[in-house]
Amino acid sequence: MSAQQPQRRPKLENGVLRLEGLVVEKRLTRVETTRYLVIDFHSGSISVYKKPPPRSEFSAMKKKSRSVPSKFFSSVASSLTRSNSDEGGGGGHMSCENLAHISRQQRHFDDAVWNPKFTVTSSVDWKIRDVENDDTMFYLVLPADYKKQDSEAEVFSMTRVGQRVSYRSMRDINAASPLGAIREGQEAVGGADVDSKPQSFANDNDNSSVSSSGSKKSSLFGFKRVPAEDQEIIYQFRVLLDGNEKFIWLQAAAELGRLSNESAISLVSSTVDVTKKIFTLPMIGSGRSKVTALRYAEWARLIDQKKNVSGFEYDVHDIDNVKEMGDSGKFNSTKLVKVIPTYAYRNRRMTEKDLYNEMTTASEKWEDFRGQKVGDRDEEVIGSLHAEVLACHGLPKLDKLSSTDAVCYFVCGPYAFATDVIDGFLSPVWPSKSRRACIFPMFHAYQRLYVGVFDDDGVGQNDDFAGRVVIDMARLRPNSVYDIFLPLRLHQNTYVRKSRGVIHLRLRVEWHNEKKALLSYLKLPKKVKQLDNAVTLNCADLKAFRNVVLTVQGKDVPGRYKQLVQKGLQREMKLYKTIMKTSMKEQMKDIVLYVNPPTSFCVFLAWMHCVYSNSMAYVPVYFVASVIALLIRNYFNYGVDEEFNFGFHPITLSEMFQVLLYGGPNTKIIKPIKVTRKGEASKMKTASNDELDEEDEDLMHESVFDGGGFRMDGDHMEFPWSEAGRYAKKTLSEACVDASAMFLEDDEEDDGKSSKFSALRRKASKASLIPKANREDDEDDEEDEFGLMVKSSVPQAEGSEMTNGQNIGSEGETIRRRSSLGPTDAPTIVTSTKVWKRVTDPRGLPEQDASVMVKARKTLKEDIIHNKDLLHKMTKRLFDDRMFIVNEEDPGHTAGEELALNQAVGVNKYKSPIVAKIAEYVAPGLEGLKVGLSLWRAGFNLFMWRDPFLTSIFFFGTVFLLCVLIVFPWRLFLFVVGFGAVGPQNWLIRVAGLIPQKKKSSGQGGTTKKFDNKTKKKSKKAGEQSNYFQFHNHTTTDQGIDTRETKSHKSTHSVHRAVVPYSPLISRRFYDWPPNPSLSKVDIYSK
């Protein structure tokens, strides 16, 4: 029993306020009978009656003599149903008369007419405990020492498991003949009236939390004695309607401080539970109880909103508000759906409209990472990002037998967050009480938010990847709440126009110091040993590692060869080659022919000025001036253009200049913006202009997901150099795989009726079928030649041939000669006076005779990988393609960790051995190609103002460089450089021996010493590792709470470092920003 909570009794005017209603009591002997439960808010007591209070007109009626079954059915029928013309006439709907309701009437009945079975006063520590695995059942819990006057009361032993409680009966029951459900007053003699159906035919809700341990064996040997403090008296009650009615009872107990903090769960019973529920209302939505269910759904919503039951008036008999509800717009106002996650909305059902409103409200739970230490880095926090996922629309069905069980992963810098799993919805919704919101610290303004959507397949299984989006924080204005819809993408570098669904996010960025945010572009992440400048995310398990890698890298992870990826990179390279060749030729032609007279005239003046001054010193000046002119032109055409940004104005150049001059702590120079949702007037049915009012929101959703809304089409909108009209961004309807009803569950069958979403389903299915383009690639010829490359790259045996007494090396090696002068047999280098013969390689020049066999020093695969790594080294790893970093100092490091991480993301998984062999050579080559393409993309995005922070700094730098070049003393500069580089003083320095010599590498002893130091440092670091942030997968959360503290892997034995792309340059190919303005909006944040 949880600790006693202080009672909170409402203030009553007349002293009478009760929650009462008909419930069903279930007893261990498998008996179900109706009871009338009353909670008195004034006295704080709870009473149980055998029947509802009699009506005045029937109280004096003489009871007729009837048989037991006829009495039973007539009493139940009179308690539950009555004819009511206000509800459609003829008893068409179920009455609310004896379901849970508030009563304020005084009652004065004779004890002989209506008296309780028992009453528990407020002096007794009674509790109401929820049953987690049953939508309609709850327990009345009494202390074990309570003097029970009811023969039906049963004592149970209690076992606590975290925040849950399970029970076992203390009464011995003969398991040889388990009893079924029998009616009250009916005798079970010889099992004649016992319902002995097997468990497979029982109702789903029969999974009670109270289990019987009685058996023939246990009755002989007895039970282990249970302490009295671990025993409770339990009454099992079940409501007749649905989870909303149960929620009302629980909230009433909570208002009195009588709701237990622990919920009940079931244990495995030694006897078969074959209880058959005979007291049930018709199925929700069947028409007979639909109006009643809607009334209680609205009442439960108001109770949840006001956090009390007795504080307001609500008449469940009033159906005027229900009759006004209609099925207009995107969301159904009469259809009830179960709210997930169940721990936050236990037993709740809402209409689609109410669930949408619940989704849009502010999140109640936030996971704040600003106080978490990473361990690898200790950098200053300059801001924060508030991120929420609200919903997904039209996700692909990734399981054959069920719908997508969606879970979202957020990755921002060295931190990650996983949401709750929303089971069985192709368009899942995360309500405000669910685990959906987090706060990330910001160390640099060029951080990015990666959001990945997965289909949860359970513990120990790889989750199916649905898609991802990437958002640059530099595109967001501070103090602005971005409510955005973004299409999901599957790949990072490969353009495939395939529907993957839409994600609905809400974001807000705050900068503590705007000037530091701008200047953060001038510094890379802090260098640390083993990791260098790379930013890694510490993953505690392989499932978390795999999902993080897919979130930040996409389906085409680095190192994994796919023919589709190869084709995409080849086509992208061909696109850039064609455009650069054509654009340079056409630009020169336009300048010569004065197609753009101002540009041509400026070039002419610059040329003539250099000729007149008889100097080339002004060439760099005019080149930098042309760069500045190009930046200014693109700034107005793309950077701040209204049509190109669709109203989502980025930070302007003037604001950046003011931040650079006047920025500081708590300065708010960058102003927030407000953007309203827009739609095409031709697509909207009732809108007279592009902007829609909030009252037209339902109509707007329906029209947009039915093929309306904006089509974002323009040059450079989808990816660099994408053509308008050919590569338009997908509309929200085209991005949905199946845009059926927003809250469609996987167990709902299509009834064949036409709906408002039928046209959208047809449209989405057509959009997913992309016609095959004409095959213009040359990859087939390359694949034919690749077999020869593989064959020629097979290394030779260790023993190499000797020619003329010389040991022939591999390609890139030269001839070695043995020296007989020294005591050792070490090779020496043949010195030469020829400059071109003095190579840095100690083995000299490579062998050119093709008939001479050489020993392979590096295979073709190793040479490709070496060249790829050399490209990354030359670019300072700004385009890092590593998925992970294996640190030998991490706790739990093993020799096979790298292989296990590669297998987790499927790098080395190929069905065909031929494809596997090809991948060994092509995959590293493709990664090297990605470096070159990334460099092109970064330059393009820099000049197109895709990152206003970075381009502003670059613009300011070029303006400053222009000023310097105008007054730069070229003659003095060239004199100093020439004198220092080739001056005669260098001869004196060489003769004097002042040039430092290269140190020889240390011997084996130095390596051993270094290893010992590592070992010592490793043992020290292992003890501190548990205090650092480690990301676990979403299965470690229970009821929205991280359960790492209660699990054995709190201090994990292994850490997998997933590399998070962290570069000031935007090198990815596709643009997810700006969002579609049909439904996206921006509001000014107000606390």
N, C-alpha and C positions, 0 to 999 in steps of 0.2 A: 504494500500500500504506500503510495506516495505521501509526502509530508502534507500535513493539514494546511490548507490555504485559507486565508481570511475570507469570511463570508461577506458578499456584497449584495445587500438586499435593496431592491428598488423602493423608491418613495411612493406610497400608495395613498390615494385620496380617501377611499372608502374602506381600505383595509382588506379588500378582496381582489386577488389577482392570481389566477391559476393557469397553468398549462396542463391540459388534460386531453386524453384521447384513447382510442381503442388500440391495443397492442395484442400480440400473441406471445404467450409464455411457452417456452420449450423446456421440458424436464428431461432428466437423464433417462427416465424410463420410456423415452420416445413418445411422450404424450404432449400434444399441442392443444392449448385451450386459450380462448380469448380472455383478456383481462383489461380492465380500465385503469389507466395509470394517471395519477394526479400529482403534480409538483406545485406546492403552495409557495409563492414568492414571499408572502407575508410572514409565515411561520418558519419557512425553511425546511419543511417536512415533505415527505413523499409517501403517498398512499397507493395501495393496490386494491382494486375492487373486482368482484367477480363479473360485473356487468355494468353497462353505462347507466347513468341516472335515469330513472323513469320519467316519462312525460306526465304532465298533470292529468291529461285526459286518459292515460292508461294506468296510472298508479293505483286506482281503486278497482280496476277491472279484475274480475274473478278469473283466476287461472283455470283453464280447462285441463281436463285430464287427458294427456297425450303420451305416446310412447317416447322413449328416450331419444331415438333418432329424429323423430318429428319435432320434438322440443328443441333439439340442438340446431337443426337447420332453420327453423323459423326464427330463433333468437338471433342467429347470425345474420339472416336476411334482413330482419327488422333493424338490426344495429348498423348495417352497412348501406342499405339502399332505401330510397324513398322517391316518390314521384315529385318532380319539380319542374313546373312549367318554365321557370326562368332559365333552365339549362337545356332547353330544346324540347321539353315535353316528354311525357311517357317514360320518365326514368332513363333517358338515353345516356346520361352521364352519371358517373359515380358521385355520390354525395360527400360533402366535406363535414357532415354533421358530427360524426363520431371519430373522425381522424383528429390528429393533433390540432388544437385550437386554443385560443385564449378565452377564458371565461372570467367575467367580473360580476356574476350574479350571486346573490346570497341563496343558500340552499338550506331548507329545514325539512329534512325527511326523517321519518321514524326509522329507528334502527332495524325494525322488522322489514321495512321496505327497501332500504338501501344503506348498507353498512360495509366498511372496508374489511378485507381479509386481514390486513395488518397495516399499520402506520408507523413509519420510522421518523422520529422527531429530529429536530435540529441538534439535539444534544449528542446524538449518535453520529459517529464519523462515517456516514454513508457516502458512497461515490458512484458516479456513472462512468463506466469504462467502455470505450469504443472497441468493437471487434474489427480488426483491420481487414480480415479476409472475407467479410460479409457486408454487403452494402446496406442491409436492413437491420442488422442485429446489434444490440448493445447489452451490457450487463449492469444490473444493480448489485453493487458490491457492499457487503456489510462485514464488520469485524467478526472474527471467529468466536469471540467471547460474547457476542450479542445474544441475548436470551430470546431465541426465536420461538414464536407462538404459532408458526405455520408449519404444518407437517410436510409441506412440499419443499421447505428450505433444505439445501444440500451444502455440505462443507467440501471444499476443494483445497488441495495443496497447490501452492503457488511457486512458480519458477520464473525468475527474471532473466531475460536475455536482452541486454542493452536497454532500450526504451520500450521493450515489449514484455508481456507477461503471458505465461502459459499455465494451464491448470490440468490437474488430474483429480478425479473424484476419490474421496475417502471411503466411499461405500463399495462393498464387494457386490458385484453383479455376476450372475452366472452367464458366462459367455457361450455356453453350449447352445442356448436358444435365445438369441438376441431378439428383443422386442421391436416391433415396428411402431408406426404411428397409430395410436388408438384415440378415439374420441372420448372426451370427458364423460364420465358416467357410464361408459361401456366397459364391460368386463372382458378380459382376454383369457378365456378358459381353454386350455389345451391348444392354444395358438389358433383357435378358429377364426378370430377377428383380427388377427395380426397381419399387417401389411409387410410381407417378407420379400419385397422386391430387392433384387441385388443392387449394389451401390451404383452400377453404371447407369441405372434408370433414375437415380435420384436427381433432384434439382441441383443446379450449380451452387445455389446459396446454402445447401445443406452442410457445407464445410464449416462446422461449428468450431469455435475456439475452445470448447470444453470437451475433453475426451475422457472416456472411461477406461480405467485400467483393470476393471474387474474381470476375472477369468476364473475357471475352475482351479487352475494351478495356483493362482494368486490367493484364492480363498483358503486353500489348504496351508500354504506356507506363510501367508500374511504379508503385510507391507512393512517397509522400513519406517520407523516412527518419525513423523514429521513434526518439527517444533510448532507450537501454537502461533508464533509470530509469522509463520509461513503458511498459514491457513486463512481462508476467507469463505464467507457465505455468498453464494452466487445465485442470482435470479437471471435467467436468460429471457430477454424480450426481443421481439421482432416487430417492426412497424409493417403496416399493410400496403403502403404506397411505394415509395422508393427512397433513395438516399437523401433527398431533400427533407423529407419528413424526419428521418433519423437525425439529420443535421440540426433541425430545430430543437429536438430533445437534448442533444449534446450542448448546444449553445445555452439553453436554459439552465442546465447544470453548471456550465462555466460561469454564468452570471451570478450564481450563488456560491461559486468557489467549490463546486462539488464534482467537477470534471477531472478525472484522473489524468495525470501527465503521461501515463503509460497506456499503450494500447494492448489488446489481447491478441494472441496468435494461437494456432492449433498445434498440438503435438500428435504424433502417430498413435492412433488408438489400437488397443489390442482387440477390440470388438468392432464389427462393421457397423458404421452409422447408416441406417436405412430409414431415417426419419423422413416421412413424406409430409410436405407442407400442404395442409388442406385449407388454410386461411390465407388467400391471396387475392389481390385485386386483378382485374384484367390487365394485359400487357400494356405498358406505356406506349401511347401513340396509336392504340387500336381504335380510337374514336370514342370508346366508352369511358375511358379515364383520362383522355387527353387534356380536357379543360381543367380537371382537378389537378393533374400534374403541373400544368402551366401556372395555376394559382400558387401552388406550393413552391415552385421554382422561383417565382417572383418574391414570395415571402422570404425564402431562404436568401435571396440576393440582398434584400433590404436588411435582413438580420446581419448578414456578413458585412454589409457596408456600415451599419450603425453599431455593430459589435454588442448588441443586446437584443433581447426578445421582448421585454416588458416596457421598453422606453418609447414605443410608438404604437399607433393604432393601425391594424391591418385586418380587414374583413375578408376571410377566405371565401365567403359566400358571394362576394361582389364579383361578377364576371364581366362588368363593363370594360375594364381594362384589358381583359383577355379578348373580348370580341373586337376591340380596336386593333389588336395585333394582326398584321397581315404579312403575306409572303411577297414583299416588295423589295426590290434591290437585290444585292448579292446575297444577303444573309437572311435566312429563314427565321421569322419571329415566332413560329409555332412548333418548330422541330426541336426536341430536347436531345442533347448529346452529352455523353459522359465526359467530365472534365478530368484531364490528365495534366500533371501527375496527381495520383490519388492521395499521396501523403499530404499535399498542400490543400487539396479540395476533396477531402474524404467524403464519399457518399454523395457528392454534388453532381447535379445535372443542370445544364443551362441551355437556353435557346442559343442559336447561332449568333443572334444579335447581341445578347448579353455576354457571350463568350468573347466576341470581338471587342466590346467595350471594356471587358476585363483585361484583355490583352493590351489595349492602348494606355491603360493607367500606369502610373509610375511603379517601378519594381520595388518590392519590399525587401528583397535580400540582395546584397551586393558583396561580392568577394573582392576585398581590397588587397592588392599586392604591393602597395606603397611601403608597407612596413616589412616586407619580406627581403631577406638578404640572399644574394645570388652566390657569393663566395668567390667567384672568379673576378668580379669587378666591384669597384667602390667608386662610382661616379656620381656626380651631383644630379639630383632630380630637378628638372627645369619645368615640368608640367605633368599633366595627367590626362588620361583618356578614359571616358566613361562609355562603355560599349554594352549594348543590349541586343539580343535577337528576339524578335517578336513573332515571326512566323516564316514559313516557307510555303510556296505555292507550286503545285504541279511537279512534284519530284518524280523521278523515274521509279518504277517498281523493280527493285533490285533483288527481291526474293520471289521465287516461283510460287510459293504457296501462301504468302502473306504480303501485306503492304509494307512500305518502308517504315522502320522504327527509327525515326530521325534523332540524331544527336549532333550538336554543333561544337566545333573546336575553334577557340580563339587563340592566336599566337601573335604576340607583340614583343619583340626583343627577347630577353631571356625568360619570359613568363608565358604561361599558357593556362587556358581555362576550358573546362568541358561542361556543357549544359546537362539538364535532365533529358532522359530519353522519352520521347512522345511516341507511344506504341500505336501502330496500326492506322496511321493517317498518311495519305499521299500529300496532303497540305496541312502539316502540323502547326499547332499554335502553342506558344509558350505563354501561359497567363502570368499575371503580375506576381503571384506568390511562388512561382516555380524558380528553379535555379537557372537563371538566364542572363544575369548581369554581373559585370566585373569592372574593376578600376585598375588600369595599368599605369605604372610610372613611366614618364617620358624622360629619357636622357639626351636625346637628339631630336631635332625637328624633322629629320628625314626618316624617322621610324615609320614602319608600315604595319597595318593591321591585316593579318591573314585570317580568313574565316573559311573553314571547311565543313561540309555537311556529309555525314556518314549514315549508313544503315547499320544499326547495332545488331550484331549477331551473337552477343553473349560472351561470357568469360571464356578465354582460351581460343577464340575464333577471330579471324581477321574480318574487320568491318568493311562492308562494301562502300566504295567512295562514290559520292553523288556529284560533287563539284566544289568549287572554291571561288572566292573573290578576294581581291587585293585592293586596299585603300591606302593612299598616301596621306599621312597626317598633315602634310603641308598644304593640301587642298582644302582643309577645313578651317573655318574661321572660329576663333574662340568665342565663348559665351553664346554659341548658336547650337540649337538642338536639331540635328539632321535626322529626319524620319524618311528613310530612303528604301527604294526597291531596286535590287541589282540582279541581273541574270547570272546564273552560275556557269562556270567554265570548267571543263575537265582537264584540259592541257595547258601548259605554260608557254610553249613555243610553237605548237602545231595548231593551225587554224582549221577547225572542224565546226561547221555550222550545224550543230546538233543541239536539240533542246535538252537541258539538264535541270530546269526548274528556276524559280525566283526566290531570293531570300530578302526578308524584310528586317532591316536593322535600324537602330536608333543610336546615334553617336553624339558625343560632345567632347571637345578638347578645351583644356584650360592651360594657359602658360603662366607660370609664376613670374617669369622675367622674359618679356618678348625680345629684348636685345640679346640675351643669352641664347634664346631659341634660334635667332638669325645667325649668330656667330658660331653655333654648334656645327655648322657645315664646314667650318675651317679645321675641324679636328676629327680624327677617326676614333673609333672605340679604343679604349686603353689597351696597350699591349700587355699580354700576360704570357708566362712561360707555357710552352706546349701549344697554346691556342693562338698566339700572335694577336692579330686584330680581329679574329673571328669571334662572333657572338654565338654562343651555344646555349641550348636549352637542356637542362638536366632532366632526363626521363628516367623514371624508376622501373619501368617494365617495357617489354618489347611491343606490347599493344599500344601504349602511349607513344613510343618512339615512331612506330609505323604511321600512326595517324597524324603526328606532328609533321613528319617528312612529306606526306601526301598533301597536307594543308599548305605548306610553304613552297613545295616544288611542283605540285600537280601530278597528274598521272604519268607524264613523261619524266620520270625521275632521272637525274644524271647517272650515266653509266649503264642504263638499261636500254638495250637496242630494240627498236621497233621500226619496221619498214615504214609505218605511217609517220613516225618522227623524222626519219631520214628524208622522206619525200617532202615533208613540210619545210625542213631546213633548206633543202635544195631549191624549192620554189621561192622561199624567201630570199635566198642569195641571188637567184636569177632575177627576182623583182628589183632588188637594190642595184644590181649590175645594169639592168636595162634602164632604170630611171636615172641613175647617175650619168650614164653615157649619153642618154637623150637630153637630159636637162642641161648638161654642160654645153653640148653642141647648140641647143636651141637658145641658151642664154647668151652665148657669144654672138650668135646670129642676130638676136634681138638688139644687142648693144650696137652692133655694126649698122643695122638698118634703122635704128632709132624707133623701134616699136614702142619703147617707153622713153620719150625724149628727155625727161629729167635725169634718168639714170645714165643714159648715153652721154649727155652733156657733162655730167659730173666726172665720168671717166675721161672724157676728152680734156677737161681742165686739169685734172690730176696729172695726166700724161704730159701736157704741155708745160706744167709747172716744173716737173722733174727735168725736162729738156732745157728749160730756161735757166734753172739753177745749176745745171751741169753736175748733178749729184744724185746718187741713189739713196741718200739718207732719208728721203721723204717717202720711199716705197713702203717701209713698215708703217709709217704714219697713215698713209691712205688705205693700206690693207686693214688696219685696226678700225679706221673710220668706216670702211665698208661693212665690217662685222657689226659695229654699233648701229649702222643704218638698217641692217637686216634684222637685228634684235628689236629695234623700234617698230619696224613694219609688222613683224610677227606679233608684237605685243598688242597692237590695235586690231589686227586681223584675227588673232586666235586667243591671246592671253586674257583680254578683258571684253572680248566680243560677246554681246548678249545672245546671239543666235548660236554661236559655237558652244557656249557654256550652258545654254538653256536656263538662264536665270540664276545658276549657282555660281555667283561671282567669286572668283578667287581673290586673294589678297593683292592689292594694287601696288604699283611701283612707288607711288607717292607715300603710301603707308609704310612701305619698307624703308624708304629714305628717312621718314620721321622716326621710325623705330631705331635706325642706326644712329641718329643724332640725339634723340631725346629719350630713348627707351631705357628702362630700368625696372627695379622691383615694383610690383603693383601698378605699373603703368598700363593703361588700356587704350593704346593708340589704334590697334586693329579693331574696327567696329564690327559688331554682329550684323547679320542680315536676316531678312524675313522673305521666304519664298513660298507662295501659295501653290497648291496643286493646279495643274492645267490640263486641258484636254482639247482635242480638235473639235471645233464647232460642227464640222460636217459629220462627226461620228457620234456626238452627244444628241440625245433625243429632245431634251428640254432646255439645254443651256443656250443662252443667247450670246455669250461671249466665251472667250477662252478660259477665264477664271471662273471657278465654281465655288458656290457657298458651301459651308459645312453641312447644311441641311440636305444637300444633294449628294452626300458622300456615298450612300448606298447605290444610287444611280450611277455614280462615277465608277465605282468598282465593277458594277455589272457591265458597263459599256467598255471599260478598258480591257477586262479579261474576256470580253466577247469580240475582240479584234479592234477596238477603238483605241483612242489615245494617240500620243505622239509617236511618230516613227523618226528616230534620231538618225538622220542621213546627212552626210557631209564628208568632205575630204579630210583625211587623217583622223577620222572619228573612231574607227574600230582598231586600227593599227597603223604604224607609220606608212605613209604613202598609199593608204586605202582610198579607193575611188568612190565618190558619191554616186549613188544609184546602183552600185555593184556590190559593195560590202557595207551595207547599212547595219547599224546595231539592231539586234533583235528587239521587237516589241515585247511587252510583258506577256501577251498571249502566246506569241511564238516561242518564248523561252520556256513556257510550261509544257511538260510532256503530256499531261492530261489535266486540263483545267476544269475538272468537274467541281461539284460543290466543295466549298472550302473545308467543311468539316466532315467529309465523307469517310466513313470507317470501312475497314477492310471486310467486315462481315455483312455489309449492306449489299444486297443484290439489286441489280438494275431491273426495275419493274416494267421496262419497255416503254414507259411513258415519255413523251418528249418533254424536255426541260429547257430552261433558259441557257443551260451550259452545253446543250447538244451541238450547237453550231461551233462553239469554241473547241470542243473535243475533235470535231472533224477538221477544224482549222489547224489545231496543234498537230494532229496526226499527219496532215499534208505537209506541214512545215518541217517535220522531222525527216521526210523523204527528200534528200538532196540529190538532184540529178548528177550523173557522172559526167565530169568534164572530159574533153578530148585529151587523150594521153600524149603529152608533149615532153615528158621527162625522159632523160637519158639514163635512168638508173639501171635499166636492163643490161646495157652494154657494160656498165661499170661492174655489175654483179658477175658477168661472164669473165671479165678480166680479174676479178678478185680471187677466183680459184687459183690462178697462177701465183698470185701474191702470197696466198696461204701456203702453197706448196714450196715456194722458194724461201719462205721464212722459217722452215723447220731447222732447228739448230743441228750442227754436226756433232760427231762423237768427240769425246775429250781428246783423243789422240789425233793430232794434226800432222799433215804431211810436211816433210822437210825438203826444202829446195836449196841446193848449193850450200848446204850447211847452215841455212838461216831458218829461224822459226818465223813462219808467216802468220801474222795476226789477222784479225777480222777486218771488215770494212771500216775504215777510219783508223786502222792501225798501220804501223810501219815496221821496218825491219829492225830487229834487235840483235846486237852483237854481244858476245860474251867477252868479258875482259879478264885477262890472266894476270893482271898486275896486283889485284887485291886478294886478300885471303878468302873473300866470299865470292860467290858466283852471281853477284847482282848485275843486272843489265845496266849499261851505260848508254848515254845519248851521244850520237855522232854529231859533233858541232860542225857548223858550216859558216863560211863568210857571207854566203848569199842570204839576203834578208828574207826572201820568200820561202826559204827552207827552214827558218827558225820558227817552227810552230810551237804552240804551248803544250800540245799533247806530247808526253815523253816518248811515245812510240812513233813519232814522226808522221810523215805523209801517208795517206792510204794507198794500198796496193791497187794498181790499175790493170794488171794483166788478168783478163777474165778467165784464162785457162788455169790460173793458180788457185788452188783450194786454200781457203783461209778459215781460221777458227772464229766462230761467231762470238763477238763480245756482247752484243745486244741483239736480241731478236727484233723483228719488225714491230711486234706488239710493244716491246719495251721502248723502242725508239719513238713510236707514236705517243706513248704515254709521257716520255721525257719531253717531247716537243710541246705537248699540251701543258705540262707543268711549267715549262719555260715561258709560255704565253701568260699564264697566270702570274708568274713572278714578275714579268715585265709590266703587267697592269696592276701590280700591288694587290692582287687578289680582290680587286673591286668587283669582279664578276665571279666570285667564288662558286664553284660547282660541287663542292664537297657536301655530302649529306650528313656526315658525322665525323668526329675526331675521336680517335682512341687514345686516351691518356693513360699511360702506364701507372701514374700515381693515383688514379681513382681507385676507391675501394671496390673489391670484387672483380678487378680486372683479370681476364683470362686470355690465354693465347688464341682461342678461337672466337673472340668477341667480334672481330671484324667480319668474319664469315657469317656469324649469326645475324649481325645487323644487315648485311647485304641480302641474306635470305629472307629477312623479315619484310623488306620492301620489294622483294622479287627481282633483284638485279640479275642473279645467275639462274633464273628459272626459265628454261626453254624446253619445249616439247621435242623439237628436232635437234639432233646433234650437229647437223650442218649449220643451222641457224646459230647454235651456241658457238661454233667455231668462228663463224663470220662475226659474231658480236664481239669476240675477243679483240678484233682488229678495228672494226668499224666504229664501235661505241666510243673508244678514246678519240678517234679522229673526229667524230661528230661533236664531242665536247670541245675540242679545239676550234671547230668551226663556230660553235656557239659563242666563244670568246670574241671572235671577229664580228659576228653579228650583234653581240651585245654592245660592242664599242660603237657601231653604227647607230644603234637605237639610242644609246646614251647621248650621242652628239645631236641626233635629231630632236630628242625630247628637251635637251638643253636650249636649243634655239626656238623651240615651239612653246616655251613657257609652261611646260607640263608641271614643273615644280617652281612656283613663284619665289620661294626662298632661294633656291640654288641659282636660278637665272638672274634674280636681282643682284645677288653677290657677284655673279659673273659680269653683269652689266656695269656695276659700279667699278669692278676691277678693270674692265676694258676702257672705261672713260678715264680712269686714273692712268692707265698705261698710255693712252693717247696723249694726255697732257705731258707725261714724262718724255715720250718720244719726240714731241715737238721741240723741246729744249734740251734734248739729250746731247752731250758732247761726244759725238762719235769719234772724233780724231783722238781725244785723250783716252777714250775707252779702248780703242784698237791698239794704241801705243802700249798701254799697260798690259793688255792681254798678250800681245806679241812679245813684249820684253820678258814677261813672266813665263811664257810657254817655250820659246826657242832662244832665249837670251844666252850669252856666253857664260853666265854664272852657273848654268847647269853643268858645264864641262868641269868646272872646279869642284862642284858638289860631288860629281861622280868620281873624280880622281881622288878626292879626300876621303872617299868611302862613307859619306854621310847618308847614302841611300839605304834605308832599312832593308834587311834581307828577310825573306819569308821563313817563318819558323817551321821546323819539321814537326810532323804530327807526333804526339806523345805515344809511348809504348803501351804495352798491355797493362802495366801497373796503373797508369793513369786512368784507363777505362774502368778498371776494377774499383778504384777509389771513387770515381764518379758514380758508379752504381751503388756503392755503399751509402753515399750521401743521399741518393734518391730513395733508397730503402728507408733511411732514417726519416726523411721528409714525408714519405708515404705513410709511415705509421703515425706521424703527428697529424697529417691531414685527414686520415681516416676517422679520427676521433671527432674532428670538427665538422665532418661532412653532413651529419644528421641535422645540424642547425641551419643548413642552407636550403634554399627552395628546391624541391624536387617535384616534378609533375607526374602524377599518377593518372591512369586512364579513368574514364567516366564510371567504370564499374565499382570504383572505391567510394562512391558517394551513396549514402543511404538516407532517404527522405530529405534530400537536398543538403545534407551535412556531410562534410568530408570525414570519413571513418578511418583515416590513416592512424589516428591516435589510438584506436582500439584494435588495430590489426598488427600482425607480427611484422609487416614490412614497413613500419614507421621509419626505422633507421634501415633503409634498404641496403642490401649487400652488394648491389651493382648500380652503376650510373651510366646511362647511355647518353652521350653528348650529341644531340641533333643540331646541326649548323643551321642558323636562321639567317637568310640573306639580309645583309645590313650594310648598305652602301649609299653614299649620297647621290649616286647616279641612278637614274631610272633606266634599267636595261631590259625589263621584261617587254614582251612584244605587244600584248593586248592592253586596252584601256577599259577599265570597268567604270571609270568616272568620266563624265557626270552621270548621275542616275537618271532614270526615265522620269521626266517631269509630269507624267500623267497622274501619278499617285504620290510621288515623292514631294516632300515639303521641308522647309526650314523655319523654325520658330526661335525667337529671342529667348534665351534662358532667363528665368526669374526664379529666385530662391523662394 
